[in-house]
Amino acid sequence: MFNPLGHEGIPLDRRQIAYVRYIENQQQRVVNWLLPGINSPLETTLGYEQNAVDLTAWLARNEPDPHLRQAYEFGVLEDFDHLYRYANLYEMVERRKAEKVVDVLTE
């Protein structure tokens, strides 16, 4: 099993970021099992990006270290930017609104 906190010589910030990436990867695996299999690749991507926004926002709200909180807040902006761009692509390619996929959560 992956233990991102067990590496010697890696600064604390890098270990915590590695741990977040590990958790995101585990969540994506769970989400894959929950998907009905009829979603388009863009719909699946929208779901992943919404998940990334939610997780990173939660981490930012609950992080006591101001430096790490700032890093998570920057990450939320990056994740939201990805979600916004994929939503626009989804609307252009599939002619449907992304709100149907993310249930207006991001709005």
C-alpha positions, 0 to 999 in steps of 0.5 A: 500500500502507498504510504506518502507520509513515510518517505524520508527527506521529502518536505512536508508540503510535498508529502501532503500534496502527494497524499492528496493526489493519492486520495484523488486517485482512489476517489476516481477508482470508486467513481469509475465503479459507480458510473453506469457505463453509458456516459461519454468521455466528456461527461465522465471528465466533467464528473471527475473535475466536479469531484476535484473541485469539491475535494480541493475546496473541502481541503482548503476549508479544513486546512489549519496551516495558512500556507497549505490553505493558500495552496489548496485555494489556488488548486480550487481555482485551477480545478474550477478552470478545468471544469469550466473549460470542459463544460464549454467543450461539452456544450459545443461538442454534445450540444447539452448543458453541463448542469445536467451532469454536475447537477448545478453543484458548481453554480 
